[in-house]
């Protein structure tokens, strides 16, 4: 193992990853992406992908008024989200039936899921610092070729080359909840009077500064949040309660330095830090809490060369170091983890109709659980893979993508193949088809976790989750006014890992086969308006249905037991009305009954949430915004026993200034 780790560390310094973008349609203004190819084709991605992909741009992020990443994805693409409460609590997202542990989360193209748990803390993402989000659906991704993407990929892009001159801005907002009378105890307890401090429940501040020049640029940002999560809800007995013991204080910063090298090459240093101080209720309705702190520091060094050695060869690489320090509970059980990640990708364009892509990624893990119940609290591991992808234009309207990636954790290895087709049947209609293997090694917690009371223990004998899938996608685009995308998919996963209770102890087991099948439909109408100050009206609708089955020796398709927290139907949509100086954005999201257990004995009621946000410029440099969240005041459980906030009001201001090289003020024309 020491020899393997040494080799891995040596290899890592010559490797790794970056993000790019689908094509130039995603550029805004004078900004350009790090590693942008002069061919208008990104280095790591393809100009035309066979996968279903949705891109959420900067303007959409600001218009939505969403507080965090999960809320944004729920409102924009109607992703199913499971939360343990308000801001700062554990949150899981769902793509095609797979939760966060089985979705590859990337930040600027670099894997960000915790190797320890597979989870991803959405609170570390400051949406004010996000330039674009790419959501890629389906297993065995061939755009970034990362491992563990059973349900898909979410790539959060924060890097941009700055505009020429100095750029400054800030965002300040307050979130308030409706105060009211409540029970201090759910049965016969004293009545609490309205707490008007709830009107000032959460304050958020973001500040950024950037500077762009011909040969270099830099950007620095800071953000902070203070959230009480003091909202009213109805508990399981129907009593009004006020959420307490769930306060969160968190914040972070980001510093990026980019340098332009000869032949359009670039090198970038990107440093991120996030700290959180959280109180978690001991039980959902508890007045007592357990303290948790998190410190996450990440350093990326990235290099991109759209032309290297030869005119038809491009490469990019990055080396990423991350340290995570966590403490939890009165006994201060803690963890101190270190991850070193490297990825190197190459693209070769030997002919107009053929592109060959290859790459390698490796991750070295050092995990210290610091638990007195562990006989060996320090554990190390390696994970990585090597891929080769060929993109062949059989005809000017027919693209074939074939890929295979070999993955290993040094103890076992597997080949993950994929083949995809994209056929432009008509200038306005494209048909895509993919067949793939999906594969994921168990996370460290699944293998080795042990709680202080020994009630929860990992299983070192777990097998990897393994499966196959297919999808077919139809895309219709009529000029700029109408688009429609529809996908039908099927996926089969063996050795699905779930925590189960056996003999008084919880442990993970390969208990079953999971099967998913479904479809989604997304029409988008964009109507230009030339009446008064109004400029456009955009209407988006979403409908998804998905059937899921958990199958083992005791269960078959006839039993129709659904995977926990997987709704059969999701309906949603949004309306965006824009005028010259502002916009009005409203979105709705509805989910049918979900179940909190594998035997479907604990149903969670359907729910519908409605949000509305207004943005209005006030002068040249200032934008005021207001947002009503959960307008219908829906009372619902996202995770069993954990109730979500009711209606809330967000009020804030956003400003951006540009100082050109001539030291002349110009306003950033967002929401123009």
C-alpha positions as CSV (number, residue, x, y, z in Angstrom):
1,X,0.0,0.0,0.0
2,X,2.9,2.4,0.8
3,X,4.5,1.6,-2.6
4,X,1.2,2.2,-4.3
5,X,0.6,5.5,-2.5
6,X,4.0,6.7,-3.3
7,X,3.6,6.0,-7.0
8,X,0.1,7.6,-6.9
9,X,1.5,10.8,-5.4
10,X,4.3,11.0,-7.9
11,X,1.9,10.5,-10.8
12,X,-0.5,13.1,-9.4
13,X,1.9,16.0,-9.8
14,X,1.8,15.4,-13.5
15,X,-1.9,15.2,-13.8
16,X,-5.4,16.6,-13.7
17,X,-8.6,18.3,-14.4
18,X,-10.5,21.3,-15.5
19,X,-13.9,22.2,-16.6
20,X,-14.9,23.7,-19.9
21,X,-18.1,24.4,-21.6
22,X,-20.4,23.0,-24.2
23,X,-20.0,25.7,-26.8
24,X,-19.8,29.5,-27.2
25,X,-23.5,29.9,-26.7
26,X,-22.8,29.7,-23.0
27,X,-20.4,32.8,-23.0
28,X,-21.7,36.0,-21.5
29,X,-20.5,39.4,-22.4
30,X,-16.7,39.9,-22.5
31,X,-16.0,37.0,-20.2
32,X,-14.2,33.9,-21.4
33,X,-13.7,30.6,-19.6
34,X,-10.4,29.3,-18.4
35,X,-8.9,27.0,-20.9
36,X,-11.2,28.2,-23.7
37,X,-10.3,26.6,-27.1
38,X,-9.8,28.8,-30.1
39,X,-11.8,26.2,-32.1
40,X,-14.9,27.2,-30.2
41,X,-14.9,23.7,-28.8
42,X,-14.0,23.0,-25.2
43,X,-11.0,20.8,-24.5
44,X,-12.7,18.3,-22.1
45,X,-16.2,18.5,-23.6
46,X,-17.7,17.8,-27.0
47,X,-19.3,20.4,-29.2
48,X,-22.2,18.0,-29.6
49,X,-22.9,15.6,-26.8
50,X,-25.0,12.4,-26.9
51,X,-26.2,13.0,-23.3
52,X,-29.0,15.1,-22.0
53,X,-27.6,18.3,-20.5
54,X,-29.1,21.4,-18.9
55,X,-27.1,24.6,-18.4
56,X,-28.2,27.2,-15.8
57,X,-26.5,30.5,-16.5
58,X,-25.5,33.4,-14.3
59,X,-28.6,35.5,-15.2
60,X,-31.0,32.6,-14.3
61,X,-29.2,32.0,-11.0
62,X,-29.7,35.7,-10.0
63,X,-33.3,35.9,-11.2
64,X,-34.4,32.8,-9.2
65,X,-33.6,34.2,-5.8
66,X,-32.7,30.6,-4.6
67,X,-30.9,30.5,-1.2
68,X,-28.7,27.5,-2.1
69,X,-27.7,25.0,-4.8
70,X,-30.4,22.4,-4.0
71,X,-33.2,25.1,-4.0
72,X,-32.0,26.4,-7.4
73,X,-32.0,22.9,-9.0
74,X,-35.4,22.1,-7.5
75,X,-36.9,25.3,-9.0
76,X,-35.0,25.3,-12.3
77,X,-35.0,21.7,-13.4
78,X,-37.5,20.2,-10.8
79,X,-34.9,18.0,-9.3
80,X,-36.1,16.0,-6.3
81,X,-34.4,17.2,-3.1
82,X,-34.5,15.7,0.4
83,X,-33.6,18.0,3.3
84,X,-33.3,17.6,7.1
85,X,-34.7,21.1,7.7
86,X,-33.8,24.7,6.9
87,X,-30.5,26.3,5.7
88,X,-27.3,24.5,6.5
89,X,-28.8,21.1,7.2
90,X,-27.9,17.8,5.4
91,X,-29.4,17.8,1.9
92,X,-29.5,15.1,-0.8
93,X,-30.3,15.6,-4.5
94,X,-31.7,13.1,-6.9
95,X,-31.0,12.4,-10.6
96,X,-32.8,9.5,-12.3
97,X,-33.4,7.8,-9.0
98,X,-29.8,8.1,-7.6
99,X,-29.0,10.3,-4.6
100,X,-26.0,12.6,-4.0
101,X,-23.7,9.7,-3.1
102,X,-24.2,8.3,-6.6
103,X,-24.1,11.7,-8.5
104,X,-20.7,13.0,-9.4
105,X,-20.5,16.6,-8.0
106,X,-17.8,18.7,-9.6
107,X,-16.5,22.2,-8.8
108,X,-14.8,23.6,-11.9
109,X,-14.4,20.0,-13.2
110,X,-12.8,18.6,-10.1
111,X,-14.6,15.9,-8.1
112,X,-16.1,17.3,-4.9
113,X,-18.0,14.4,-3.3
114,X,-16.6,13.4,0.1
115,X,-14.7,10.1,-0.3
116,X,-15.6,9.4,3.3
117,X,-19.4,9.6,2.9
118,X,-20.0,10.3,-0.8
119,X,-22.1,13.3,0.3
120,X,-21.6,16.9,-0.7
121,X,-22.3,19.9,1.6
122,X,-24.3,22.3,-0.6
123,X,-23.7,25.2,1.9
124,X,-20.1,25.6,0.8
125,X,-21.4,26.8,-2.6
126,X,-21.9,30.6,-2.7
127,X,-24.4,31.0,-5.6
128,X,-23.2,34.7,-6.0
129,X,-19.8,33.2,-7.0
130,X,-21.2,30.7,-9.5
131,X,-21.0,31.5,-13.2
132,X,-22.8,28.5,-14.6
133,X,-24.0,25.0,-13.6
134,X,-24.1,22.1,-16.0
135,X,-26.4,19.1,-15.2
136,X,-25.6,16.0,-17.2
137,X,-28.1,13.2,-16.9
138,X,-27.4,9.4,-17.0
139,X,-24.6,7.1,-16.0
140,X,-21.0,6.7,-17.3
141,X,-20.5,10.4,-18.2
142,X,-18.3,11.0,-21.3
143,X,-18.0,14.8,-21.0
144,X,-15.8,14.9,-17.9
145,X,-15.2,11.1,-17.6
146,X,-15.3,11.1,-13.8
147,X,-16.0,7.9,-11.8
148,X,-19.1,7.2,-9.7
149,X,-21.6,9.1,-12.0
150,X,-24.4,6.5,-11.7
151,X,-27.2,9.1,-11.9
152,X,-25.3,11.9,-13.7
153,X,-23.0,14.8,-13.1
154,X,-23.5,18.3,-11.6
155,X,-20.6,20.6,-12.6
156,X,-20.5,23.9,-10.7
157,X,-18.4,26.5,-12.6
158,X,-16.9,29.4,-10.6
159,X,-13.9,30.3,-12.8
160,X,-14.1,33.2,-15.3
161,X,-11.5,35.4,-16.8
162,X,-12.3,38.9,-15.5
163,X,-13.3,41.9,-17.6
164,X,-10.6,44.4,-18.3
165,X,-10.2,46.8,-15.4
166,X,-11.4,46.6,-11.8
167,X,-14.7,45.0,-11.0
168,X,-16.5,45.3,-7.6
169,X,-19.8,44.2,-6.2
170,X,-21.8,42.9,-3.2
171,X,-25.1,41.3,-2.4
172,X,-26.9,41.7,1.0
173,X,-30.1,40.1,2.0
174,X,-32.4,39.2,4.9
175,X,-34.8,36.3,5.2
176,X,-37.7,36.5,7.6
177,X,-40.3,34.0,8.8
178,X,-43.9,34.6,9.9
179,X,-44.0,34.8,13.8
180,X,-46.9,33.3,15.7
181,X,-48.1,31.5,18.8
182,X,-46.8,27.9,19.3
183,X,-46.6,25.0,21.7
184,X,-43.4,24.7,23.7
185,X,-44.2,21.0,24.0
186,X,-46.3,19.1,21.6
187,X,-48.8,17.8,24.1
188,X,-50.3,20.1,26.7
189,X,-47.2,22.3,27.0
190,X,-47.0,26.0,27.6
191,X,-47.9,28.4,24.8
192,X,-45.1,30.5,23.4
193,X,-45.8,34.1,22.2
194,X,-44.8,35.3,18.7
195,X,-41.1,35.8,18.4
196,X,-40.7,38.9,16.2
197,X,-37.0,38.3,15.9
198,X,-38.0,35.6,13.3
199,X,-38.6,38.5,10.9
200,X,-34.8,38.9,10.9
201,X,-34.0,35.2,10.9
202,X,-31.2,35.0,8.4
203,X,-28.7,37.5,7.0
204,X,-26.5,36.9,4.0
205,X,-23.6,38.9,2.7
206,X,-21.4,38.4,-0.4
207,X,-18.6,40.7,-1.6
208,X,-16.3,40.3,-4.6
209,X,-13.5,42.2,-6.3
210,X,-11.7,41.3,-9.5
211,X,-9.3,42.7,-12.0
212,X,-8.6,41.8,-15.6
213,X,-5.6,42.6,-17.8
214,X,-4.3,41.3,-21.1
215,X,-1.9,38.8,-19.5
216,X,-3.5,38.1,-16.1
217,X,-6.6,38.5,-14.0
218,X,-7.6,37.9,-10.4
219,X,-10.8,37.6,-8.4
220,X,-11.5,37.4,-4.7
221,X,-14.8,36.9,-2.9
222,X,-16.1,36.5,0.7
223,X,-19.5,35.4,1.9
224,X,-21.2,34.8,5.2
225,X,-24.6,33.6,6.5
226,X,-26.2,33.8,10.0
227,X,-29.3,31.6,10.1
228,X,-31.5,30.9,13.1
229,X,-33.8,28.5,11.3
230,X,-36.5,29.7,13.7
231,X,-39.7,28.9,11.8
232,X,-43.2,27.6,12.7
233,X,-44.4,24.1,11.6
234,X,-46.9,21.5,12.6
235,X,-45.5,18.3,14.2
236,X,-46.8,14.8,13.8
237,X,-49.5,15.5,16.5
238,X,-50.8,18.5,14.7
239,X,-49.4,21.0,17.2
240,X,-47.8,24.3,16.1
241,X,-44.1,24.2,17.0
242,X,-41.2,26.7,16.6
243,X,-38.0,25.3,15.2
244,X,-35.1,25.9,17.7
245,X,-31.7,24.4,18.4
246,X,-30.8,24.5,14.7
247,X,-28.8,27.7,14.3
248,X,-26.1,28.0,11.6
249,X,-23.2,30.4,11.2
250,X,-21.1,29.9,8.2
251,X,-19.0,31.6,5.6
252,X,-16.0,31.3,3.3
253,X,-13.8,32.9,0.7
254,X,-12.3,32.3,-2.7
255,X,-9.2,33.6,-4.5
256,X,-8.4,33.0,-8.1
257,X,-5.3,34.1,-10.1
258,X,-5.1,33.4,-13.8
259,X,-2.1,34.0,-16.1
260,X,-2.0,33.8,-19.9
261,X,0.8,31.9,-21.5
262,X,2.0,31.8,-25.1
263,X,-0.2,30.0,-27.6
264,X,-3.4,30.8,-25.6
265,X,-2.4,28.5,-22.8
266,X,-3.4,29.4,-19.2
267,X,-2.4,28.6,-15.7
268,X,-4.6,29.3,-12.7
269,X,-4.4,29.0,-8.9
270,X,-7.8,28.7,-7.2
271,X,-8.1,28.7,-3.4
272,X,-11.4,28.1,-1.5
273,X,-12.2,28.0,2.2
274,X,-15.4,27.2,4.0
275,X,-16.2,27.2,7.7
276,X,-19.5,26.3,9.4
277,X,-20.7,26.3,13.1
278,X,-24.0,24.4,13.3
279,X,-26.4,23.3,16.0
280,X,-28.3,20.1,15.2
281,X,-31.4,19.1,17.3
282,X,-30.8,15.9,19.1
283,X,-34.2,14.8,17.8
284,X,-36.4,16.6,15.2
285,X,-38.4,18.4,18.0
286,X,-35.7,18.6,20.6
287,X,-34.9,21.7,22.6
288,X,-31.4,20.4,23.0
289,X,-28.7,20.3,20.3
290,X,-25.4,18.9,19.3
291,X,-22.7,21.2,18.0
292,X,-20.9,20.5,14.7
293,X,-18.1,22.5,13.1
294,X,-16.7,22.0,9.6
295,X,-13.6,23.5,8.0
296,X,-12.9,22.8,4.4
297,X,-9.8,24.2,2.5
298,X,-9.2,23.4,-1.2
299,X,-6.3,24.4,-3.4
300,X,-6.3,23.8,-7.2
301,X,-3.5,24.5,-9.6
302,X,-4.7,24.2,-13.1
303,X,-3.1,24.3,-16.6
304,X,-4.9,24.4,-20.0
305,X,-3.3,24.4,-23.4
306,X,-5.7,24.4,-26.4
307,X,-2.6,23.9,-28.6
308,X,0.4,21.9,-27.4
309,X,3.2,20.1,-29.3
310,X,1.1,20.2,-32.5
311,X,-1.8,22.2,-33.9
312,X,-4.3,19.3,-33.5
313,X,-3.4,18.4,-29.9
314,X,-4.8,20.0,-26.7
315,X,-4.4,19.2,-23.0
316,X,-5.4,20.3,-19.5
317,X,-4.3,19.3,-16.1
318,X,-4.8,20.2,-12.4
319,X,-3.6,19.1,-9.0
320,X,-6.1,19.5,-6.2
321,X,-5.4,19.3,-2.4
322,X,-8.2,19.3,0.0
323,X,-8.3,19.1,3.8
324,X,-11.5,18.6,5.9
325,X,-11.7,19.0,9.6
326,X,-15.0,18.2,11.4
327,X,-16.2,17.8,15.0
328,X,-19.5,16.7,16.2
329,X,-21.3,16.3,19.6
330,X,-20.5,17.0,23.2
331,X,-17.7,14.4,23.1
332,X,-16.1,16.2,20.1
333,X,-15.8,13.1,18.0
334,X,-13.9,14.4,15.0
335,X,-12.4,13.6,11.6
336,X,-9.3,15.1,9.8
337,X,-9.2,14.0,6.2
338,X,-6.8,14.9,3.4
339,X,-7.4,14.2,-0.3
340,X,-5.0,14.7,-3.2
341,X,-6.6,14.5,-6.6
342,X,-5.0,14.7,-10.1
343,X,-6.5,14.6,-13.5
344,X,-4.9,14.9,-16.9
345,X,-7.0,15.1,-20.2
346,X,-5.9,15.1,-23.8
347,X,-7.7,15.8,-27.0
348,X,-6.4,14.9,-30.5
349,X,-8.1,16.2,-33.7
350,X,-6.5,14.1,-36.4
351,X,-9.3,14.7,-38.9
352,X,-12.4,17.0,-39.3
353,X,-14.7,14.1,-38.6
354,X,-12.8,12.3,-35.8
355,X,-11.6,13.3,-32.3
356,X,-9.7,11.1,-29.9
357,X,-9.8,11.9,-26.2
358,X,-8.0,10.2,-23.3
359,X,-7.2,11.0,-19.7
360,X,-6.2,9.7,-16.3
361,X,-7.4,10.6,-12.8
362,X,-6.2,9.5,-9.4
363,X,-7.2,10.3,-5.8
364,X,-5.2,9.5,-2.7
365,X,-7.2,9.5,0.5
366,X,-6.0,9.9,4.1
367,X,-8.8,9.6,6.6
368,X,-8.5,9.9,10.4
369,X,-11.7,9.2,12.2
370,X,-10.2,10.0,15.6
371,X,-12.6,7.6,17.3
372,X,-11.7,5.7,20.5
373,X,-13.9,2.8,19.3
374,X,-11.7,2.4,16.2
375,X,-8.8,0.0,16.4
376,X,-7.3,1.7,13.4
377,X,-8.7,5.2,13.1
378,X,-6.2,6.2,10.3
379,X,-7.0,4.7,6.9
380,X,-5.5,5.4,3.5
381,X,-6.7,4.5,0.0
382,X,-6.4,5.1,-3.7
383,X,-9.0,5.4,-6.4
384,X,-8.6,6.3,-10.0
385,X,-9.0,5.4,-13.6
386,X,-7.9,5.7,-17.2
387,X,-10.3,6.4,-20.2
388,X,-10.2,6.5,-24.0
389,X,-13.1,8.1,-26.0
390,X,-13.5,8.3,-29.7
391,X,-15.9,10.8,-31.4
392,X,-16.6,9.9,-35.0
393,X,-18.8,11.9,-37.4
394,X,-20.2,9.1,-39.5
395,X,-22.1,11.7,-41.5
396,X,-22.3,15.4,-41.1
397,X,-25.6,14.8,-39.1
398,X,-24.6,11.6,-37.3
399,X,-22.1,11.5,-34.4
400,X,-20.9,8.2,-32.7
401,X,-19.2,8.4,-29.3
402,X,-17.6,5.3,-27.9
403,X,-15.8,5.2,-24.6
404,X,-14.3,2.9,-22.1
405,X,-12.9,3.7,-18.7
406,X,-10.9,1.4,-16.5
407,X,-11.4,2.1,-12.8
408,X,-9.6,0.7,-9.7
409,X,-9.3,1.1,-6.0
410,X,-6.0,-1.0,-6.0
411,X,-8.0,-4.0,-4.6
412,X,-10.3,-4.6,-7.6
413,X,-10.8,-3.2,-11.1
414,X,-13.5,-2.9,-13.6
415,X,-14.1,-1.6,-17.2
416,X,-16.9,0.9,-17.7
417,X,-17.9,1.1,-21.3
418,X,-20.4,3.4,-23.1
419,X,-21.6,4.0,-26.6
420,X,-23.8,7.0,-27.7
421,X,-25.3,8.3,-30.9
422,X,-26.5,11.8,-31.9
423,X,-28.5,12.1,-35.1
424,X,-29.6,15.4,-36.4
425,X,-32.7,14.1,-38.2
426,X,-33.8,17.6,-39.2
427,X,-32.2,21.1,-38.7
428,X,-34.6,21.6,-35.8
429,X,-34.7,18.0,-34.4
430,X,-32.0,15.8,-32.9
431,X,-32.3,12.3,-31.6
432,X,-29.8,10.9,-29.1
433,X,-29.3,7.4,-27.7
434,X,-26.9,6.0,-25.0
435,X,-26.0,2.6,-23.7
436,X,-23.7,2.4,-20.7
437,X,-22.4,0.5,-17.6
438,X,-22.7,2.3,-14.3
439,X,-20.3,1.4,-11.5
440,X,-19.3,2.7,-8.1
441,X,-17.0,1.6,-5.3
442,X,-18.3,1.7,-1.7
443,X,-17.5,4.9,0.3
444,X,-15.2,4.7,3.2
445,X,-18.0,5.2,5.8
446,X,-19.9,2.2,4.2
447,X,-16.7,0.1,4.6
448,X,-15.3,1.2,7.9
449,X,-17.5,3.7,9.8
450,X,-18.1,2.9,13.5
451,X,-20.2,5.2,15.8
452,X,-19.2,6.0,19.4
453,X,-21.9,3.7,20.8
454,X,-21.2,0.9,18.3
455,X,-24.8,1.1,17.0
456,X,-23.5,1.9,13.5
457,X,-20.7,-0.1,12.0
458,X,-19.4,-0.3,8.4
459,X,-19.0,-3.5,6.4
460,X,-15.5,-4.1,4.8
461,X,-16.9,-6.9,2.7
462,X,-19.2,-4.8,0.6
463,X,-19.2,-5.3,-3.2
464,X,-19.3,-2.3,-5.6
465,X,-22.6,-1.2,-7.0
466,X,-22.8,-2.3,-10.6
467,X,-25.4,-2.0,-13.3
468,X,-26.4,-1.1,-16.9
469,X,-28.6,1.6,-18.4
470,X,-29.9,3.1,-21.5
471,X,-31.8,6.3,-22.6
472,X,-33.2,7.9,-25.7
473,X,-33.5,11.6,-26.0
474,X,-35.4,13.8,-28.4
475,X,-34.6,17.6,-28.8
476,X,-36.7,20.0,-30.8
477,X,-35.6,23.6,-31.4
478,X,-37.7,26.1,-33.4
479,X,-35.5,29.2,-33.8
480,X,-35.3,31.1,-30.4
481,X,-39.0,30.8,-29.6
482,X,-39.6,27.2,-28.7
483,X,-37.7,24.1,-27.6
484,X,-38.8,20.7,-26.3
485,X,-36.7,18.0,-24.8
486,X,-38.0,14.5,-23.8
487,X,-36.1,11.6,-22.4
488,X,-37.0,7.9,-21.7
489,X,-34.5,6.0,-19.6
490,X,-34.0,2.6,-17.9
491,X,-31.3,1.6,-15.4
492,X,-30.6,-1.6,-13.5
493,X,-28.2,-1.7,-10.5
494,X,-27.1,-4.9,-8.7
495,X,-25.6,-5.0,-5.2
496,X,-27.4,-1.8,-4.2
497,X,-26.0,-0.7,-0.8
498,X,-28.4,0.2,2.0
499,X,-28.0,0.5,5.8
500,X,-30.1,-2.1,7.6
501,X,-30.6,-3.1,11.2
502,X,-29.5,-6.6,12.1
503,X,-29.2,-7.9,15.7
504,X,-29.5,-4.4,17.3
505,X,-26.8,-2.9,15.0
506,X,-27.1,-0.9,11.8
507,X,-24.7,-1.7,9.0
508,X,-24.6,-1.4,5.2
509,X,-25.4,-4.4,3.1
510,X,-25.6,-5.3,-0.6
511,X,-29.2,-6.1,0.0
512,X,-30.9,-5.9,-3.4
513,X,-31.1,-5.0,-7.0
514,X,-32.5,-1.6,-7.8
515,X,-34.4,-0.9,-11.1
516,X,-35.5,2.5,-12.4
517,X,-37.4,3.4,-15.5
518,X,-39.0,6.7,-16.4
519,X,-39.3,9.7,-18.7
520,X,-39.3,13.5,-18.6
521,X,-40.7,16.2,-20.7
522,X,-39.6,19.9,-20.8
523,X,-41.2,22.4,-23.2
524,X,-39.8,26.0,-23.2
525,X,-41.6,29.0,-24.8
526,X,-39.6,32.2,-25.2
527,X,-41.7,35.1,-26.5
528,X,-40.2,38.5,-27.4
529,X,-42.4,41.4,-26.3
530,X,-42.3,44.8,-27.9
531,X,-44.9,46.6,-25.8
532,X,-43.9,49.4,-23.4
533,X,-40.9,48.5,-21.2
534,X,-41.5,44.7,-21.4
535,X,-38.9,42.7,-23.4
536,X,-39.6,39.0,-23.1
537,X,-41.8,36.3,-21.6
538,X,-40.3,32.8,-20.9
539,X,-42.6,29.9,-19.9
540,X,-41.1,26.5,-18.8
541,X,-42.9,23.4,-17.9
542,X,-41.5,20.1,-16.5
543,X,-43.1,16.7,-16.0
544,X,-41.2,13.7,-14.8
545,X,-42.4,10.2,-13.9
546,X,-40.3,7.4,-12.6
547,X,-41.0,3.9,-11.4
548,X,-38.5,2.3,-9.1
549,X,-38.3,-1.2,-7.6
550,X,-36.1,-2.7,-4.9
551,X,-35.7,-6.4,-5.7
552,X,-34.2,-9.2,-3.7
553,X,-35.0,-12.8,-2.7
554,X,-38.2,-11.7,-0.9
555,X,-39.3,-9.0,-3.3
556,X,-40.1,-8.9,-7.0
557,X,-41.8,-6.6,-9.5
558,X,-45.3,-7.7,-8.4
559,X,-44.6,-6.3,-4.9
560,X,-44.1,-2.8,-6.4
561,X,-42.0,-1.5,-3.4
562,X,-40.5,1.8,-4.4
563,X,-37.0,3.0,-3.6
564,X,-37.2,5.3,-0.5
565,X,-37.6,9.0,-1.2
566,X,-38.4,8.5,-4.9
567,X,-41.6,10.2,-6.0
568,X,-43.4,8.7,-8.9
569,X,-44.5,12.0,-10.4
570,X,-42.9,15.5,-10.4
571,X,-44.6,18.4,-12.0
572,X,-43.2,21.9,-12.1
573,X,-42.5,25.0,-14.2
574,X,-41.7,28.6,-14.2
575,X,-42.7,32.0,-15.7
576,X,-40.1,34.7,-16.3
577,X,-41.4,38.1,-17.3
578,X,-38.6,40.6,-18.1
579,X,-38.6,44.3,-18.7
580,X,-35.8,46.8,-19.5
581,X,-34.9,47.3,-15.8
582,X,-36.0,44.2,-14.1
583,X,-37.9,40.9,-14.0
584,X,-40.6,38.9,-12.3
585,X,-39.8,35.2,-11.8
586,X,-42.3,32.6,-10.4
587,X,-41.7,28.8,-10.1
588,X,-43.8,25.9,-8.8
589,X,-42.8,22.3,-7.8
590,X,-45.1,19.4,-6.9
591,X,-44.1,15.9,-5.8
592,X,-46.4,12.9,-5.2
593,X,-46.2,10.5,-2.3
594,X,-42.8,9.3,-1.2
595,X,-41.8,6.5,1.2
596,X,-39.2,6.8,4.0
597,X,-38.5,3.1,4.2
598,X,-37.8,0.1,1.9
599,X,-41.0,-1.7,2.8
600,X,-43.1,1.4,2.1
601,X,-44.7,1.5,5.5
602,X,-43.9,5.2,6.2
603,X,-45.5,7.4,3.5
604,X,-44.7,11.1,3.2
605,X,-47.6,13.2,1.9
606,X,-47.5,15.0,-1.5
607,X,-46.5,18.6,-1.4
608,X,-46.5,21.7,-3.6
609,X,-44.3,24.8,-3.2
610,X,-44.5,28.1,-5.0
611,X,-41.9,30.8,-5.1
612,X,-41.8,34.3,-6.7
613,X,-38.9,36.8,-7.1
614,X,-38.8,40.4,-8.3
615,X,-35.6,42.1,-9.5
616,X,-35.6,45.8,-10.2
617,X,-32.7,48.1,-11.0
618,X,-32.5,51.3,-9.0
619,X,-30.3,53.7,-10.8
620,X,-27.2,52.6,-12.7
621,X,-25.4,50.4,-10.2
622,X,-28.0,49.0,-7.8
623,X,-30.5,46.2,-8.1
624,X,-33.1,45.6,-5.5
625,X,-34.8,42.2,-5.1
626,X,-37.5,40.6,-3.1
627,X,-38.6,36.9,-2.9
628,X,-41.5,35.1,-1.4
629,X,-40.6,31.5,-0.7
630,X,-43.3,28.8,-0.2
631,X,-46.1,31.3,-0.9
632,X,-48.7,28.6,-0.2
633,X,-47.2,28.0,3.3
634,X,-47.1,24.3,2.6
635,X,-46.4,22.2,5.7
636,X,-44.5,19.1,4.6
637,X,-41.7,16.7,5.6
638,X,-38.8,16.5,3.2
639,X,-37.1,13.8,5.3
640,X,-39.2,11.8,7.7
641,X,-39.8,13.7,10.9
642,X,-38.0,16.9,9.7
643,X,-40.4,19.6,8.6
644,X,-39.6,22.3,6.1
645,X,-40.1,26.1,6.6
646,X,-43.3,27.7,5.7
647,X,-43.7,31.1,4.0
648,X,-40.7,33.4,4.1
649,X,-39.7,36.8,2.7
650,X,-36.3,37.6,1.3
651,X,-35.4,41.2,0.7
652,X,-32.0,42.3,-0.5
653,X,-29.8,44.5,-2.7
654,X,-27.1,43.7,-5.3
655,X,-24.6,46.0,-6.9
656,X,-21.8,45.7,-9.5
657,X,-19.3,48.3,-10.7
658,X,-16.8,48.2,-13.5
659,X,-13.8,50.5,-13.7
660,X,-12.5,50.5,-17.2
661,X,-8.9,51.1,-18.1
662,X,-9.8,54.8,-18.6
663,X,-11.1,54.9,-15.0
664,X,-14.6,55.5,-16.2
665,X,-17.6,54.1,-14.3
666,X,-19.9,51.7,-16.2
667,X,-22.7,49.8,-14.7
668,X,-22.9,46.0,-15.1
669,X,-26.0,45.6,-17.3
670,X,-27.3,42.5,-15.6
671,X,-31.1,41.8,-16.1
672,X,-30.9,44.1,-19.1
